[in-house]
Each structure stands twice: as structure tokens, then as C-alpha cells.
């Protein structure tokens, strides 16, 4: 990897450096050996000869000091909004991500045994779990893969392969899941974490498909039972498709009748039954009516299909998995900017500073209602903003305002009518007095003439 050069810049000259894409040394920046030596200002990292144009030198990394990061981001948002967010220009990191950078540029001692097909198949399962119930695999936008939690975890494993970094990724995803600024998902990380722990299950690709039952027999060790009893297993492995479908219905009805609020083991059983009915991915449509009751059922189905491998995939399933896999294989290149809307540092500052999601809505984004956040370098998660909820609130506030305005108008009209009546009475009284006065004058004139 090419060597990086670090420069210190103050927040006052940062807008000029970023917008002109010149080296800080050409303005007022100073060269430093390492960002940790800078506790006050921003540090910009540059790679040599990345772009052919000599005067075009945008930074690759923007390192924020821990103590001053909130102050710097607030200043930029207020006084230099054209440079906010910083992720428009380069990958934004803090000292924690800087350690990840230093570890990632060292040569690895051994290659990672990353199971691309299994992770891709599991991602496809989560896409189906989070999407509309009537969508089909052949019409599924593969760009939704980045909107899955599984994609974020898989990218961290692929790019870094560190237990500590994996835990940090999980903590950050849980933070996003709990944030009310984003739309809540039916499939929770707690359920997905259990499925992620099963990705490395051993499978002999020369095995018969029914051996997949043995692979998952310890997925829920607290139950201390096989996935299905002997009779049900025999029915699921029958040569008769009718017998297999009837076995699926029996299993799904039994799990539905348990009426448990959280039944991941039931989701695994239903997914396994649907997989064995079609002896592959052909009968995934059986899960359409199950996903509302068992949110993790599609994810379990995806993992099962990924473990068994391509011999059990239908054409649409195989195409979708290979498309997702292509995105997973992209390496982490520190000399290139992240394709996310904002960094984790920027997300943290916004969520801690503001009480609503309007700052997220106002950000420049790749998609209008979706915010993409770089959870960790190389791992992006797209998450939908809860704009619908805000629109409902705005609509409700508007309706209340209109009702208040109508009430005020009614009161004004009522007061006007009362005043009109009083004015009529008053005018009528004056008119009567004038008539009486005229009569009395006429009478006096008549008597005087006599």
C-alpha cells in the first residue's frame, strides 16, 4: 500500500483546502509524522500520485481529534456549511478507526477463510425478510444488500477479521437499531446474531441434502432435541411432494399454535421444512405467509441454502447471490473515499446533539429517504429515515392549527353577529327617539298657532 502523508490544518482554513483540493502545504497546513501528535486540529491524510492531474490533490482521510471533534463539526455546520458533512470529501475517522487503519496496512500472516456464498445467501434471506411480502427474487434490487445488518457484519469480517472489531460493529449496529430517527425493522439483531454464529457450520458438499438436518441439530442446544421427530423427518424426506407439503403444514401449524412472542427455533424448523419440501430453494414461496409471525424465517432459509451450496439453488436465487457476492468481494482501499453519506463520527455527533431526525433529512444523500453510514472502514449500512412518522406529525400539527384557526374565526363571527344585533338595537332606539322628538315639536307648533 502506498505511503500516506499527514498534514495538520485548522478549522478556519479547512474549507479552502477541501474545496480547492490543494495540498495543505500550499496554503497554511503543516506536515506531521502521525495524527496522534495532533490533539487540537484536524489531520488530513494524502496519498501520492493517486490522480494524474497535478493540481488535484483531495485528501483520502480526515482524522478528527477526540476532544475537539464535536466543536469542529458544530463550527463547520454553522460557519462553513458547504463543507458539511466532511464525508463528502474523504473518509472521516477518529483515533479508534486510525488503529484499524494501521492494522489493515500490515501484511496478513494467513488468508481469511471467508465463506462468500453463505454470507451472500444469508444477506439475500435478510433482504427478503425486510422487504415487501409480494416481491419476487427476480425483481429484487440487489442494491438493498447494503441495507441489511448482515452485509455490514460480513464486510467487517472480510476487511478486518478481528474479534474486537466484530464486537464494535455489533455494538454500533445495536445503537442504530435503537435509534428512533430510523424506521424500526421486524427482524432484530438479536435473532440475526444467532444465525451469524451458525455460518461456519461444517458441511460436506458430497453429502445428501437430508444431512443438513444433522448440521443444524445443535443450533438451539437448550432444547436438547433433534429438529424434527422421526415421523416428521420421514414425511419431509418422502419421495411424494404431497407428503412433504403436508409435513410442512403440520410443522408450521404446530409452531404457530405455540403463540410465542419470540420463536427463532420455530423459524428454523419452518425454514428447514420449506427447504426440504423443494429439496432446494424452489419452494421459498411457502414462507410468504410465515414471515410476519416468524421474522427470521427467511434469514434461516438463506443460511441453509448457502451451506448446502449451488446444487440446490434455483436460477433466480443463484443470480441474486452472485450479484451480492460481487459487492462483498470489493476490498478496502484507504486511498479511495467511502461511498457512505456520513461517517460514524458524524452520526454520533448528530444523534447526540439534535433531538429529531431533521439534520439527517437535510444531509445530501445517495437516496432521498435512506441514510448510508460507514459503521467501520469498509462496512456501510443503509438505514431508512422515519420520514413517514415526521410527515404524519407535521400533518397532525397542520390539522390542529387549522382547527384552532377555524375556532378563532367562528368566535370572531359570533362576536361580530352579537355586535351587529346590539348596533341594530341601538340604531333602532335612536330612530324612535328622533321620531318622538319630531312629534312633540309638531304638537307644540300646532298649539302655538291656535
C-alpha positions as CSV (number, residue, x, y, z in Angstrom):
1,X,0.0,0.0,0.0
2,X,1.2,3.5,-0.8
3,X,2.6,5.6,2.0
4,X,0.4,8.3,3.4
5,X,1.4,11.8,4.3
6,X,-0.3,13.7,7.2
7,X,-0.9,17.4,7.4
8,X,-2.4,19.5,10.3
9,X,-4.9,22.2,9.4
10,X,-7.0,24.5,11.5
11,X,-10.8,24.5,11.0
12,X,-10.5,28.1,9.6
13,X,-8.6,27.0,6.5
14,X,-10.2,23.6,6.2
15,X,-13.0,24.8,3.8
16,X,-10.4,26.3,1.4
17,X,-8.2,23.1,1.5
18,X,-11.2,20.8,0.8
19,X,-12.9,22.9,-1.9
20,X,-9.7,23.7,-3.8
21,X,-8.3,20.2,-3.5
22,X,-4.8,21.6,-2.9
23,X,-2.2,20.3,-0.6
24,X,-2.4,22.0,2.8
25,X,1.3,22.8,2.5
26,X,0.3,25.1,-0.4
27,X,-1.9,27.1,2.0
28,X,-1.1,27.1,5.7
29,X,-1.0,23.4,6.7
30,X,1.9,21.8,8.4
31,X,3.4,18.3,7.8
32,X,3.2,15.9,10.8
33,X,4.5,12.4,11.3
34,X,1.3,11.0,12.8
35,X,-2.3,12.2,13.6
36,X,-1.9,11.2,17.3
37,X,0.6,14.1,17.6
38,X,-2.3,16.5,16.9
39,X,-4.8,17.0,19.8
40,X,-6.3,20.3,18.7
41,X,-6.7,20.5,14.9
42,X,-7.8,18.3,12.0
43,X,-5.3,16.0,10.3
44,X,-5.6,15.2,6.6
45,X,-4.0,12.2,5.0
46,X,-2.8,12.2,1.4
47,X,-1.6,9.5,-1.0
48,X,0.9,10.4,-3.7
49,X,0.1,10.1,-7.4
50,X,-3.4,8.9,-7.0
51,X,-4.7,11.2,-9.6
52,X,-3.0,12.1,-12.9
53,X,-3.8,15.8,-12.6
54,X,-1.0,17.5,-10.7
55,X,-3.1,20.3,-9.1
56,X,-5.9,18.0,-8.0
57,X,-4.9,16.6,-4.6
58,X,-8.0,15.8,-2.5
59,X,-7.4,14.1,0.9
60,X,-8.1,10.4,1.4
61,X,-8.6,10.5,5.1
62,X,-9.8,13.2,7.6
63,X,-8.8,12.4,11.1
64,X,-10.6,14.2,13.9
65,X,-9.2,14.8,17.4
66,X,-11.2,13.1,20.1
67,X,-11.5,16.1,22.4
68,X,-12.3,18.7,19.8
69,X,-14.3,16.7,17.2
70,X,-17.8,17.9,18.4
71,X,-16.6,21.6,18.4
72,X,-15.1,21.2,14.9
73,X,-18.2,19.6,13.4
74,X,-20.5,22.2,15.1
75,X,-18.3,25.1,13.7
76,X,-18.3,23.6,10.2
77,X,-22.1,23.2,10.2
78,X,-22.6,26.8,11.3
79,X,-19.9,28.7,9.6
80,X,-18.9,26.6,6.7
81,X,-22.0,24.6,5.7
82,X,-20.5,23.9,2.2
83,X,-18.0,21.5,3.9
84,X,-20.6,19.7,6.0
85,X,-20.7,16.8,6.2
86,X,-17.0,16.0,5.9
87,X,-17.7,12.6,4.4
88,X,-18.4,14.4,1.1
89,X,-14.7,14.8,0.7
90,X,-12.9,11.9,2.3
91,X,-13.2,9.0,4.8
92,X,-13.6,10.5,8.3
93,X,-12.1,8.7,11.2
94,X,-11.2,9.1,14.8
95,X,-8.2,7.5,16.7
96,X,-10.1,4.3,17.1
97,X,-10.5,3.9,13.3
98,X,-6.9,5.1,13.0
99,X,-5.8,2.0,14.8
100,X,-7.8,-0.1,12.4
101,X,-6.1,1.6,9.5
102,X,-2.7,0.9,11.0
103,X,-3.6,-2.8,11.5
104,X,-5.1,-3.2,8.0
105,X,-2.0,-1.9,6.1
106,X,0.2,-4.6,7.7
107,X,0.6,-7.7,5.6
108,X,-1.6,-10.6,6.8
109,X,0.0,-13.7,8.0
110,X,-2.7,-16.0,6.7
111,X,-5.6,-15.7,4.3
112,X,-9.1,-15.4,5.7
113,X,-11.4,-18.4,5.2
114,X,-14.4,-16.2,4.3
115,X,-17.4,-18.1,3.2
116,X,-18.7,-15.7,0.5
117,X,-21.6,-18.0,-0.7
118,X,-23.0,-18.5,2.8
119,X,-22.9,-14.8,3.7
120,X,-24.4,-13.8,0.3
121,X,-27.2,-16.3,0.7
122,X,-27.9,-15.1,4.2
123,X,-27.9,-11.5,3.0
124,X,-30.5,-12.4,0.4
125,X,-32.6,-14.0,3.1
126,X,-32.5,-10.8,5.2
127,X,-33.4,-8.7,2.2
128,X,-36.5,-10.9,1.7
129,X,-37.3,-10.6,5.4
130,X,-37.1,-6.8,5.4
131,X,-38.8,-6.2,2.1
132,X,-42.4,-6.2,0.8
133,X,-44.2,-9.5,1.1
134,X,-45.2,-9.7,-2.6
135,X,-41.7,-9.0,-4.1
136,X,-40.1,-11.8,-6.1
137,X,-36.4,-12.6,-6.2
138,X,-36.0,-11.9,-9.9
139,X,-37.3,-8.3,-9.3
140,X,-35.3,-7.7,-6.2
141,X,-33.0,-4.7,-6.3
142,X,-29.6,-6.0,-5.2
143,X,-28.6,-2.6,-4.0
144,X,-30.7,-3.4,-0.9
145,X,-27.9,-5.7,0.3
146,X,-26.2,-2.7,1.9
147,X,-29.4,-2.1,3.8
148,X,-29.0,-5.4,5.7
149,X,-27.2,-5.8,9.0
150,X,-25.7,-9.0,7.7
151,X,-23.9,-7.1,4.9
152,X,-22.3,-4.8,7.5
153,X,-21.1,-7.7,9.6
154,X,-19.9,-9.7,6.6
155,X,-17.9,-6.7,5.3
156,X,-16.2,-6.2,8.7
157,X,-15.2,-9.9,8.8
158,X,-13.9,-9.7,5.3
159,X,-12.0,-6.5,5.6
160,X,-10.6,-6.8,9.2
161,X,-11.2,-10.3,10.7
162,X,-10.7,-9.1,14.3
163,X,-12.8,-10.2,17.2
164,X,-12.6,-6.8,18.8
165,X,-13.7,-5.1,15.6
166,X,-16.5,-7.5,15.2
167,X,-17.8,-6.7,18.6
168,X,-17.5,-3.0,17.9
169,X,-19.5,-3.5,14.7
170,X,-22.3,-5.3,16.6
171,X,-22.4,-2.5,19.3
172,X,-22.8,0.1,16.6
173,X,-25.5,-1.8,14.8
174,X,-27.4,-2.2,18.0
175,X,-27.1,1.6,18.5
176,X,-28.7,2.2,15.1
177,X,-31.4,-0.3,15.7
178,X,-32.4,1.5,18.9
179,X,-32.4,5.0,17.3
180,X,-35.9,6.4,16.8
181,X,-34.7,8.5,13.9
182,X,-34.8,5.4,11.7
183,X,-37.6,3.1,10.7
184,X,-37.9,0.0,13.0
185,X,-37.2,-3.4,11.5
186,X,-39.1,-6.6,12.2
187,X,-36.0,-8.7,12.0
188,X,-33.9,-7.8,15.1
189,X,-30.1,-8.1,15.5
190,X,-30.7,-10.4,18.5
191,X,-32.2,-13.0,16.1
192,X,-29.6,-12.3,13.4
193,X,-26.7,-12.7,15.8
194,X,-27.8,-16.3,16.5
195,X,-27.9,-17.0,12.7
196,X,-24.5,-15.4,12.2
197,X,-23.0,-17.8,14.7
198,X,-24.0,-20.7,12.5
199,X,-22.4,-19.6,9.3
200,X,-19.2,-21.7,9.9
201,X,-21.0,-24.9,10.4
202,X,-19.2,-27.8,8.7
203,X,-20.8,-29.2,5.6
204,X,-19.5,-31.9,3.2
205,X,-20.5,-30.9,-0.3
206,X,-20.7,-34.5,-1.3
207,X,-23.4,-35.2,1.3
208,X,-27.0,-35.9,0.5
209,X,-29.3,-33.0,1.1
210,X,-31.1,-34.6,4.1
211,X,-27.8,-34.5,6.0
212,X,-28.5,-30.8,6.5
213,X,-30.7,-31.8,9.4
214,X,-27.6,-33.0,11.3
215,X,-25.8,-29.8,10.6
216,X,-28.4,-27.7,12.5
217,X,-29.3,-30.2,15.3
218,X,-27.3,-28.2,17.8
219,X,-28.4,-24.7,16.6
220,X,-30.6,-24.4,19.8
221,X,-28.8,-26.7,22.3
222,X,-31.2,-25.6,25.1
223,X,-34.0,-27.6,23.5
224,X,-31.8,-30.8,23.6
225,X,-33.9,-32.3,20.8
226,X,-33.5,-33.1,17.1
227,X,-35.1,-30.6,14.8
228,X,-38.0,-32.9,14.0
229,X,-39.2,-36.2,15.3
230,X,-38.6,-39.4,13.3
231,X,-42.1,-39.5,11.8
232,X,-42.0,-35.9,10.6
233,X,-38.5,-36.4,9.3
234,X,-39.6,-39.4,7.3
235,X,-42.5,-37.4,5.8
236,X,-40.2,-34.5,4.9
237,X,-37.8,-36.8,3.1
238,X,-40.6,-38.7,1.3
239,X,-40.5,-39.1,-2.5
240,X,-44.1,-37.7,-2.6
241,X,-44.3,-33.9,-2.9
242,X,-47.8,-34.1,-1.4
243,X,-46.5,-35.8,1.7
244,X,-43.7,-33.2,2.1
245,X,-46.1,-30.3,1.7
246,X,-48.4,-31.9,4.3
247,X,-45.4,-32.3,6.7
248,X,-44.6,-28.6,6.2
249,X,-48.1,-27.6,7.1
250,X,-48.1,-29.8,10.2
251,X,-44.8,-28.3,11.4
252,X,-45.8,-24.6,10.7
253,X,-49.2,-25.1,12.4
254,X,-47.5,-26.6,15.4
255,X,-45.1,-23.6,15.7
256,X,-47.9,-21.1,15.2
257,X,-50.0,-22.7,17.9
258,X,-47.2,-22.2,20.4
259,X,-48.1,-18.5,20.4
260,X,-44.6,-17.4,21.5
261,X,-43.6,-13.8,21.1
262,X,-40.0,-14.8,20.2
263,X,-39.6,-18.1,18.4
264,X,-36.4,-18.3,16.5
265,X,-36.2,-22.1,16.9
266,X,-39.6,-22.3,15.3
267,X,-38.4,-20.1,12.4
268,X,-35.5,-22.5,11.8
269,X,-37.9,-25.5,11.7
270,X,-40.2,-23.8,9.3
271,X,-37.3,-22.7,7.0
272,X,-35.8,-26.2,7.1
273,X,-39.2,-27.8,6.3
274,X,-39.7,-25.4,3.3
275,X,-36.2,-26.1,2.1
276,X,-36.7,-29.9,2.3
277,X,-40.1,-29.7,0.6
278,X,-38.5,-28.4,-2.6
279,X,-35.1,-30.1,-1.9
280,X,-33.6,-26.7,-2.6
281,X,-34.8,-23.1,-2.9
282,X,-37.8,-23.8,-5.3
283,X,-40.5,-23.7,-2.6
284,X,-39.4,-20.5,-0.8
285,X,-43.0,-19.2,-1.6
286,X,-44.2,-21.4,1.3
287,X,-42.6,-18.8,3.7
288,X,-44.6,-15.9,2.4
289,X,-47.4,-16.3,5.0
290,X,-44.9,-17.2,7.7
291,X,-42.6,-14.2,7.7
292,X,-44.9,-11.9,9.6
293,X,-45.1,-14.4,12.5
294,X,-41.5,-15.6,12.3
295,X,-39.4,-12.6,11.1
296,X,-36.1,-14.6,10.9
297,X,-37.5,-17.4,8.8
298,X,-36.2,-16.1,5.5
299,X,-32.7,-15.5,7.0
300,X,-32.6,-19.1,8.3
301,X,-33.7,-20.3,4.8
302,X,-30.9,-18.2,3.2
303,X,-28.3,-19.7,5.5
304,X,-29.5,-23.3,4.9
305,X,-29.3,-22.7,1.1
306,X,-25.9,-21.1,1.4
307,X,-24.4,-24.0,3.4
308,X,-25.8,-26.7,1.0
309,X,-24.4,-24.8,-1.9
310,X,-25.2,-24.1,-5.6
311,X,-26.6,-27.6,-6.3
312,X,-29.8,-26.6,-4.5
313,X,-30.3,-23.1,-6.0
314,X,-32.9,-22.1,-8.5
315,X,-31.8,-19.8,-11.3
316,X,-33.1,-16.6,-9.7
317,X,-31.5,-17.5,-6.4
318,X,-28.2,-18.2,-8.0
319,X,-28.2,-14.9,-9.9
320,X,-29.1,-12.9,-6.9
321,X,-26.4,-14.5,-4.7
322,X,-23.7,-14.0,-7.3
323,X,-24.7,-10.3,-7.6
324,X,-24.5,-9.8,-3.9
325,X,-21.2,-11.7,-3.6
326,X,-19.6,-9.4,-6.2
327,X,-20.2,-6.5,-3.8
328,X,-18.8,-8.4,-0.9
329,X,-15.6,-9.1,-2.7
330,X,-14.7,-5.4,-3.1
331,X,-11.6,-4.7,-1.0
332,X,-11.0,-1.9,1.4
333,X,-8.8,0.8,-0.3
334,X,-7.8,3.6,2.0
335,X,-6.8,5.8,-0.8
336,X,-10.4,6.0,-2.1
337,X,-13.2,7.9,-0.3
338,X,-16.0,6.0,1.3
339,X,-19.3,5.8,-0.6
340,X,-21.3,6.4,2.5
341,X,-23.3,9.6,3.2
342,X,-21.7,10.2,6.6
343,X,-19.1,8.5,8.9
344,X,-19.8,7.0,12.3
345,X,-18.2,10.0,14.0
346,X,-20.6,12.4,12.2
347,X,-23.6,10.2,13.0
348,X,-22.6,10.1,16.7
349,X,-22.3,13.9,16.9
350,X,-25.6,14.5,15.1
351,X,-27.6,11.9,17.2
352,X,-26.1,13.3,20.5
353,X,-26.6,17.0,19.5
354,X,-30.1,17.0,18.0
355,X,-33.4,15.6,19.3
356,X,-35.1,14.9,16.0
357,X,-34.0,13.4,12.6
358,X,-34.3,16.7,10.6
359,X,-30.5,17.1,10.5
360,X,-30.3,13.6,8.9
361,X,-33.1,14.5,6.4
362,X,-31.3,17.7,5.4
363,X,-28.0,15.9,4.6
364,X,-27.0,15.3,0.9
365,X,-27.7,11.6,0.4
366,X,-27.4,9.0,-2.4
367,X,-31.1,8.1,-1.8
368,X,-33.8,10.6,-0.6
369,X,-35.2,8.6,2.4
370,X,-32.2,6.4,3.1
371,X,-29.1,7.4,5.1
372,X,-25.9,5.3,4.5
373,X,-23.5,5.3,7.4
374,X,-20.0,3.9,7.4
375,X,-20.1,1.7,10.6
376,X,-16.4,0.9,10.3
377,X,-14.0,1.4,7.5
378,X,-15.1,-0.7,4.5
379,X,-18.5,-1.5,6.1
380,X,-21.6,0.6,5.2
381,X,-25.1,0.2,6.4
382,X,-28.1,1.9,4.7
383,X,-31.0,2.7,7.0
384,X,-34.3,4.2,6.2
385,X,-35.2,7.5,7.9
386,X,-38.5,7.7,9.7
387,X,-39.8,10.5,7.5
388,X,-43.3,8.9,7.3
389,X,-43.7,9.4,11.0
390,X,-42.5,13.0,10.8
391,X,-44.9,13.7,7.9
392,X,-47.7,12.3,10.0
393,X,-46.7,14.6,12.9
394,X,-46.5,17.6,10.5
395,X,-49.9,16.7,9.1
396,X,-51.4,16.4,12.5
397,X,-49.9,19.7,13.6
398,X,-51.2,21.3,10.5
399,X,-54.7,19.9,11.1
400,X,-54.6,21.1,14.7
401,X,-53.5,24.6,13.6
402,X,-56.4,24.7,11.0
403,X,-58.9,23.7,13.7
404,X,-57.6,26.3,16.0
405,X,-57.8,28.9,13.2
406,X,-61.4,27.8,12.4
407,X,-62.4,28.1,16.0
408,X,-60.9,31.6,16.2
409,X,-62.8,32.6,13.0
410,X,-66.1,31.2,14.5
411,X,-65.6,33.2,17.7
412,X,-64.9,36.4,15.7
413,X,-68.0,35.9,13.6
414,X,-70.1,35.2,16.7
415,X,-68.8,38.3,18.3
416,X,-69.5,40.3,15.1
417,X,-73.1,39.0,15.0
418,X,-73.7,40.0,18.6
419,X,-72.2,43.4,18.0
420,X,-74.4,43.8,14.9
421,X,-77.5,43.0,16.8
422,X,-76.6,45.4,19.5
423,X,-75.9,48.1,16.9
424,X,-79.3,47.4,15.3
425,X,-81.0,47.8,18.7
426,X,-79.0,51.0,19.4
427,X,-79.8,52.5,15.9
428,X,-83.5,51.5,16.3
429,X,-83.6,53.2,19.7
430,X,-82.1,56.4,18.3
431,X,-84.6,56.3,15.4
432,X,-87.5,56.0,17.8
433,X,-86.2,58.9,20.0
434,X,-85.9,61.1,16.9
435,X,-89.5,60.3,15.8
436,X,-90.8,61.1,19.3
437,X,-88.9,64.3,19.4
438,X,-90.3,65.3,16.0
439,X,-93.8,64.5,17.1
440,X,-93.5,66.5,20.2
441,X,-92.2,69.5,18.2
442,X,-95.1,69.3,15.8
443,X,-97.6,69.2,18.6
444,X,-96.1,72.3,20.2
445,X,-96.2,74.2,16.9
446,X,-99.9,73.2,16.4
447,X,-101.0,74.5,19.8
448,X,-99.0,77.7,19.5
449,X,-100.7,78.6,16.2
450,X,-104.0,78.2,17.9
